[in-house]
Structure formats: C-alpha cells, structure tokens
C-alpha cells in the first residue's frame, strides 16, 4: 500500500534531503523512524532533492508498506512525529494510489529565498543578510528573462547528472514583506528591510535557485545590466553566472500535482 506524506523541516540540521553514507539527511531520518516503528526497511521518495541547510514547508513524499503490515495513517503520523527529530514535522499522511509518484507526478515546484538588510537576530537563521543596498526594480526586470522554457545549465552545479538542463519557469519575482516578529511584537521595521524571491518551475536543477539569486544580486548591486541574465541563459556557463548564495535562507514551499 502506498502512502503520501506531507512534512516540513529545518534544513540546518541536515546535509540535504537525499540519503547519504555518514551524513544526517531528512530522507535518512524518515526511513530510520519508519523502520523503528514498523520493523522493516522502507524507502521514502521525495518531490525533489534539497541541498545542505535548505528548508522545506509542505514537502511531499511517498513510501510503500506491505499490505500485511497495513497501518492507520493517523497512527503513523503520530508515531513518526514522536520518533523523528524536532527539526522534522509530519503534517499529514494519507493513503494514495499505487501509481502516485511524489517526484515524477509533480507538475510544478516553488521555492522562496529570503533577504534582510538590517541587523536582526530573529532573521539570521532563515534569511541572508545583505550589507549593501539592492535595486529590486532592476532585479525584477532581470528576473523576467528567466521566464519560459530554457536550458538553465548556466545555473546548474558542475557535475550534475540530470538527463537535461531544460526547465520551464512560470514565476520569478522579488517582493517586500514584513516579518512576523515585527508585525506581532513591534520589532523595529522599515519598509524594504526584508525582501523575498519567489520562483516556480516544472523542475529545478541542482543548486539552480541559489545560483539564480546570486546572479540577480549582481544586477541589484549595479554590477550587471538586467539583460545580462538573458545572455547567460543563451550562451553562458556556470562560471559566468553569479556566486551561489547560502542555503539557510532558501525554502522549498510546495509542489503541485496532476
């Protein structure tokens, strides 16, 4: 029987999603918890791989349990939350069709990257502090060049083993926002102190979002023209694009399915 699981995790505690030898990963912790509860090896398949320190909210995965050890979804949710570390929260587990696939059935995925400009002890863990101003209007102009179906190998980490580097980006924009501790507790706040980049696509390459954000920052600092992004996509390599930004400020924010 196949189960679908919806969860969130704090990526700072893990070396990414995918199971690795001698490294703590989200997939590894989930499979260990399932073995503890069920007494058998279970493989968990996720909607996509997240890198070291990258976070996820409403991440989707699936796993199979033999019919003879069938378990109620509610009990399974309770037990996994009791066994998994505090950095992982299982929101929901439900029975799904045997043909459902968390990775291959996803038609889109969304990521968000958070940046703040003022020193803020309550944002440091999940946001990237910039020590110089950025022109978000220029960054949004540059982001428009990302939209559509393109070969994004210029933003792919060298050594990636994808069969193709072609992705279709349907959304890419920068917005300002007000953090909860400012809104609810009266923390000092100025309009524009906090910005977030939202990007949505059918698929993403390894390190792609962090490289895109790093490249857009080059535009925001005035070092590159917005049209530079178009040139990168057309004939650039990874060494031509901007540096990758830290993973702690990046969030997988969900996937859409058929």
C-alpha positions as CSV (number, residue, x, y, z in Angstrom):
1,X,0.0,0.0,0.0
2,X,1.3,3.4,-0.9
3,X,1.2,6.4,1.5
4,X,1.7,10.1,0.7
5,X,3.3,12.2,3.4
6,X,3.4,16.0,3.8
7,X,6.1,17.4,6.1
8,X,8.2,20.4,6.9
9,X,11.8,20.5,8.0
10,X,14.6,22.8,9.2
11,X,17.4,22.1,6.8
12,X,20.1,23.5,9.1
13,X,20.2,20.1,10.9
14,X,20.7,18.0,7.7
15,X,23.0,17.5,4.8
16,X,20.1,17.8,2.4
17,X,17.2,15.6,1.6
18,X,18.8,12.6,-0.1
19,X,20.2,9.8,2.0
20,X,24.0,9.6,2.2
21,X,26.6,7.5,3.9
22,X,27.9,9.0,7.1
23,X,25.7,12.1,6.9
24,X,22.4,13.1,8.5
25,X,19.7,13.7,6.0
26,X,15.9,14.1,6.0
27,X,15.2,11.0,4.0
28,X,17.5,9.0,6.2
29,X,15.8,10.2,9.4
30,X,12.3,9.4,8.0
31,X,13.4,5.9,6.8
32,X,15.0,5.3,10.2
33,X,11.8,6.3,12.0
34,X,9.7,4.0,9.8
35,X,12.0,1.1,10.5
36,X,11.8,1.8,14.2
37,X,8.0,1.8,14.2
38,X,7.3,-0.9,11.6
39,X,10.4,-3.1,12.0
40,X,11.1,-3.2,8.3
41,X,13.1,-1.2,5.7
42,X,11.0,1.4,3.9
43,X,12.2,3.7,1.1
44,X,10.9,7.2,1.1
45,X,10.8,9.1,-2.3
46,X,10.6,12.9,-2.2
47,X,9.4,15.6,-4.5
48,X,12.9,16.7,-5.1
49,X,16.4,17.0,-3.6
50,X,17.2,19.9,-1.4
51,X,20.8,20.8,-0.6
52,X,22.5,21.1,2.7
53,X,20.8,23.6,5.0
54,X,17.9,24.2,2.6
55,X,14.5,24.2,4.4
56,X,11.1,22.9,3.3
57,X,7.5,23.6,4.1
58,X,4.7,21.3,2.8
59,X,7.2,18.9,1.2
60,X,5.6,15.9,-0.4
61,X,7.0,12.3,-0.4
62,X,5.7,8.8,-0.7
63,X,6.5,5.3,0.6
64,X,5.2,1.8,0.3
65,X,4.2,-0.5,3.2
66,X,3.3,-4.2,2.6
67,X,-0.4,-4.9,2.9
68,X,0.1,-7.4,5.7
69,X,1.5,-4.6,7.9
70,X,-1.1,-2.1,7.0
71,X,-1.2,0.8,9.4
72,X,-3.7,3.6,10.0
73,X,-2.5,6.9,8.6
74,X,-3.3,8.8,11.7
75,X,-1.4,6.5,13.9
76,X,1.5,6.5,11.5
77,X,1.6,10.3,11.6
78,X,1.6,10.4,15.4
79,X,4.3,7.8,15.7
80,X,6.6,9.4,13.1
81,X,6.3,12.8,14.9
82,X,7.2,11.1,18.1
83,X,10.3,9.3,16.6
84,X,11.7,11.9,14.2
85,X,13.9,14.7,15.5
86,X,12.5,18.1,16.4
87,X,13.7,19.6,13.0
88,X,11.1,17.4,11.2
89,X,7.3,17.9,11.4
90,X,5.0,15.4,9.8
91,X,1.7,17.3,9.0
92,X,-0.3,14.6,7.3
93,X,-0.1,11.0,6.0
94,X,-2.7,9.6,3.7
95,X,-3.2,6.5,1.6
96,X,-2.8,7.2,-2.1
97,X,-3.0,5.3,-5.4
98,X,-0.2,2.9,-6.1
99,X,0.7,4.9,-9.3
100,X,1.2,8.2,-7.4
101,X,4.9,9.4,-7.5
102,X,6.0,12.3,-5.4
103,X,8.7,13.3,-7.8
104,X,7.5,12.4,-11.3
105,X,3.9,13.4,-10.9
106,X,4.7,16.9,-9.7
107,X,3.9,19.5,-12.4
108,X,5.5,22.4,-10.6
109,X,7.6,23.3,-7.6
110,X,8.0,26.5,-5.8
111,X,11.0,28.0,-3.8
112,X,11.4,31.2,-1.9
113,X,14.6,33.0,-0.9
114,X,14.7,35.5,2.0
115,X,17.0,38.5,2.3
116,X,17.2,41.2,5.0
117,X,19.2,44.4,5.1
118,X,19.2,45.4,8.8
119,X,20.9,43.5,11.6
120,X,18.2,41.2,13.0
121,X,18.9,38.4,15.4
122,X,15.5,36.9,14.7
123,X,16.1,36.6,11.0
124,X,19.7,35.4,10.8
125,X,18.9,31.6,10.8
126,X,16.4,31.7,7.9
127,X,17.4,34.8,5.9
128,X,20.5,36.1,4.2
129,X,21.7,39.5,5.5
130,X,22.9,41.8,2.8
131,X,25.3,44.6,3.9
132,X,24.8,46.7,0.8
133,X,21.6,48.0,-0.9
134,X,19.9,46.3,-3.8
135,X,17.7,47.7,-6.6
136,X,14.8,45.4,-6.5
137,X,13.2,47.0,-9.6
138,X,16.3,46.1,-11.6
139,X,16.3,42.6,-10.2
140,X,12.7,42.2,-11.2
141,X,13.5,43.3,-14.7
142,X,16.3,40.8,-14.8
143,X,14.0,38.0,-13.4
144,X,11.7,38.5,-16.4
145,X,14.4,37.0,-18.6
146,X,14.1,33.7,-16.6
147,X,10.5,33.1,-17.6
148,X,9.8,30.4,-20.2
149,X,11.4,27.2,-21.3
150,X,15.2,27.4,-21.5
151,X,18.4,25.5,-21.0
152,X,19.4,26.6,-17.5
153,X,22.8,24.8,-17.4
154,X,24.5,28.2,-16.6
155,X,22.9,28.0,-13.1
156,X,23.5,24.2,-12.6
157,X,26.2,23.0,-10.2
158,X,29.1,21.5,-12.1
159,X,28.9,17.7,-12.1
160,X,25.1,17.4,-12.0
161,X,23.8,14.2,-13.5
162,X,20.5,15.4,-15.0
163,X,19.5,14.0,-18.3
164,X,18.6,17.5,-19.5
165,X,19.1,21.1,-18.2
166,X,15.9,22.4,-19.8
167,X,13.3,23.8,-17.3
168,X,10.2,25.9,-17.7
169,X,9.9,28.8,-15.2
170,X,6.5,30.3,-14.8
171,X,7.1,32.7,-12.0
172,X,10.1,34.7,-10.8
173,X,9.8,37.9,-8.8
174,X,11.0,39.9,-5.8
175,X,8.6,41.3,-3.2
176,X,9.0,43.2,0.1
177,X,7.5,41.7,3.2
178,X,7.1,42.3,6.9
179,X,8.4,39.5,9.3
180,X,6.1,38.2,12.0
181,X,8.2,39.4,14.9
182,X,8.0,42.9,13.5
183,X,4.2,42.7,12.9
184,X,3.3,41.0,16.2
185,X,5.9,42.1,18.7
186,X,6.8,45.6,17.5
187,X,10.3,44.8,16.4
188,X,12.0,47.8,14.6
189,X,11.0,47.7,11.0
190,X,11.4,49.9,7.9
191,X,9.7,49.3,4.6
192,X,12.1,47.5,2.3
193,X,14.2,46.0,5.0
194,X,13.1,42.5,4.1
195,X,12.7,41.1,0.6
196,X,11.8,37.6,-0.8
197,X,12.4,36.0,-4.1
198,X,9.7,33.6,-5.4
199,X,10.4,31.2,-8.2
200,X,8.2,28.5,-9.7
201,X,9.0,25.9,-12.3
202,X,8.2,22.5,-13.6
203,X,11.6,21.3,-12.3
204,X,14.9,22.6,-10.9
205,X,18.5,21.7,-11.4
206,X,21.0,21.2,-8.6
207,X,21.9,24.5,-6.9
208,X,19.9,26.3,-9.6
209,X,17.8,28.7,-7.3
210,X,20.8,29.7,-5.2
211,X,22.8,30.5,-8.4
212,X,19.9,32.5,-9.9
213,X,19.6,34.6,-6.7
214,X,23.3,35.2,-6.7
215,X,23.2,36.4,-10.3
216,X,20.2,38.6,-9.7
217,X,22.1,40.2,-6.8
218,X,24.8,41.2,-9.2
219,X,22.1,43.1,-11.1
220,X,20.7,44.6,-7.9
221,X,24.1,45.9,-7.0
222,X,24.5,47.6,-10.3
223,X,27.3,45.4,-11.5
224,X,25.3,43.9,-14.3
225,X,22.5,45.0,-16.6
226,X,19.2,43.1,-16.4
227,X,19.7,41.8,-19.9
228,X,22.9,40.0,-18.7
229,X,20.6,37.3,-17.4
230,X,19.3,36.6,-21.0
231,X,22.8,36.3,-22.3
232,X,23.8,33.9,-19.5
233,X,20.9,31.6,-20.4
234,X,21.6,31.8,-24.1
235,X,25.4,31.0,-24.1
236,X,26.8,31.3,-20.5
237,X,28.4,28.7,-18.3
238,X,28.2,28.2,-14.6
239,X,31.5,30.2,-14.2
240,X,29.9,33.2,-15.9
241,X,27.0,33.4,-13.6
242,X,26.9,34.9,-10.1
243,X,28.0,33.1,-6.9
244,X,25.6,30.8,-5.1
245,X,24.0,32.3,-2.0
246,X,23.8,30.5,1.3
247,X,21.3,27.7,1.6
248,X,19.9,28.6,5.0
249,X,17.6,31.3,3.5
250,X,16.1,29.0,0.9
251,X,12.7,27.3,1.3
252,X,11.0,24.6,-0.8
253,X,7.4,25.9,-0.5
254,X,5.4,23.1,-2.0
255,X,4.6,21.2,-5.2
256,X,1.6,21.0,-7.4
257,X,0.4,17.6,-8.8
258,X,-1.7,16.5,-11.7
